[in-house]
Amino acid sequence: MNLTSVRTVQDLLLRYGLRADKRFGQNFLVEAGYLRRIVEAVGFRPGERVYEVGPGLGTLTRALAQAGAQVVSVEMDRRLEALQAETLAGLPVEVVWADALQFDWKALPEGSLFAGNLPYNIATPLVTQLLRSGRFRRMVVLVQKEVALRMTAQPGTAEYGLLSLRVQYHSSAKRLFDLPPGAFFPPPKVTSAVVRLEPRPVPDSPRLFRLIEAAFAQRRKTLVNALRAGGYDSPQVLRALEALGLSPQVRGEALSLEQFQRLREALDGPPGG
Ligand SMILES: C[S@@+](CC[C@H](N)C(=O)[O-])C[C@H]1O[C@@H](n2cnc3c(N)ncnc32)[C@H](O)[C@@H]1O
């Protein structure tokens, strides 16, 4: 069965009385070339386990399994159960019927692999959870291009913010390639992109991210004013900025990850937490 054929996908949906459901971000990949490139980017060894979110009709799931992975895939839309019984028959795939945002990612072995054509409405919180779990050595995610740009943005750009810093803190990330709307059925309104993340084994830092969240909660304010609104003591922030050689007028979007880390240390004492 060729799930990268629009005819096959339309026929399957018809046979099972289903429609792609927007609430679940169901845009199915129907371009074999992109599918192959995603599988290659995951870079698993034969027989190695790959975790996936959102198998949908089973397109990426099948491609991973046929290339030699053992796939564990988390899907929320139970309407797809009978259809997947057909498309994934005989393959080394386990489907977990659950909301990926409620799944216990921390329970996985360290050094795990992840791949997913992510539902657009959960991409940011899910990538954040996957990174915070500390369990992955490589993650390949297909997201809206706008999200991919935020994931890989540098200071001083419009896309730079909490997600960029979250991704940078935990991993090195690369936008590998873009996909036009026509690579999916039904086609979404926007361009998509594949990002590869290679996490480092660093502990989460809630105090650092509390600071970064406050810094970006009101983007157009100066950092001092944004942090005051977030409950930080302004004279202390001003002293810390001076010690870091930063202007009292600086905005959060100008600070690098390292500068945020140094600011956190100046405000909260030594690293940790
Ligand atoms: C963009 S489709 C990808 C389908 C397929 N992997 C492909 O590449 O064609 C996203 C999939 O994620 C599922 N999904 C949406 N929200 C979810 C959630 N919170 N947890 C798990 N799966 C979810 C949808 O039902 C859908 O199957």
The ligand as an SDF file (V2000), in Angstrom:
LIG
                    3D

 27 29  0  0  0  0  0  0  0  0999 V2000
    0.0620   16.1820   10.9770 C   0  0  0  0  0  0  0  0  0  0  0  0
   -0.7460   14.6430   11.3430 S   0  0  0  0  0  0  0  0  0  0  0  0
    0.5570   13.5080   10.9730 C   0  0  0  0  0  0  0  0  0  0  0  0
    0.0890   12.1810   10.4400 C   0  0  0  0  0  0  0  0  0  0  0  0
    1.1580   11.2470    9.8630 C   0  0  0  0  0  0  0  0  0  0  0  0
    2.2260   10.9960   10.8010 N   0  0  0  0  0  0  0  0  0  0  0  0
    1.7220   11.7880    8.5640 C   0  0  0  0  0  0  0  0  0  0  0  0
    2.8900   12.1750    8.5610 O   0  0  0  0  0  0  0  0  0  0  0  0
    0.9890   11.8300    7.5860 O   0  0  0  0  0  0  0  0  0  0  0  0
   -0.7680   14.7400   13.1320 C   0  0  0  0  0  0  0  0  0  0  0  0
   -1.2700   13.5090   13.8660 C   0  0  0  0  0  0  0  0  0  0  0  0
   -1.2020   13.7580   15.2890 O   0  0  0  0  0  0  0  0  0  0  0  0
   -2.4120   13.3110   15.9230 C   0  0  0  0  0  0  0  0  0  0  0  0
   -2.6050   14.1070   17.1540 N   0  0  0  0  0  0  0  0  0  0  0  0
   -3.1500   15.3470   17.2720 C   0  0  0  0  0  0  0  0  0  0  0  0
   -3.0970   15.8000   18.5480 N   0  0  0  0  0  0  0  0  0  0  0  0
   -2.4910   14.8060   19.2660 C   0  0  0  0  0  0  0  0  0  0  0  0
   -2.1330   14.6530   20.6300 C   0  0  0  0  0  0  0  0  0  0  0  0
   -2.3840   15.6260   21.5240 N   0  0  0  0  0  0  0  0  0  0  0  0
   -1.5210   13.5120   21.0190 N   0  0  0  0  0  0  0  0  0  0  0  0
   -1.2510   12.5170   20.1200 C   0  0  0  0  0  0  0  0  0  0  0  0
   -1.5550   12.6110   18.8020 N   0  0  0  0  0  0  0  0  0  0  0  0
   -2.1830   13.7250   18.3760 C   0  0  0  0  0  0  0  0  0  0  0  0
   -3.4840   13.5170   14.8680 C   0  0  0  0  0  0  0  0  0  0  0  0
   -4.6230   12.7440   15.1090 O   0  0  0  0  0  0  0  0  0  0  0  0
   -2.7080   13.1310   13.5960 C   0  0  0  0  0  0  0  0  0  0  0  0
   -2.7810   11.7310   13.4130 O   0  0  0  0  0  0  0  0  0  0  0  0
  1  2  1  0
  2  3  1  0
  2 10  1  0
  3  4  1  0
  4  5  1  0
  5  6  1  0
  5  7  1  0
  7  8  2  0
  7  9  1  0
 10 11  1  0
 11 12  1  0
 11 26  1  0
 12 13  1  0
 13 14  1  0
 13 24  1  0
 14 15  1  0
 14 23  1  0
 15 16  2  0
 16 17  1  0
 17 18  1  0
 17 23  2  0
 18 19  1  0
 18 20  2  0
 20 21  1  0
 21 22  2  0
 22 23  1  0
 24 25  1  0
 24 26  1  0
 26 27  1  0
M  CHG  2   2   1   9  -1
M  END
$$$$
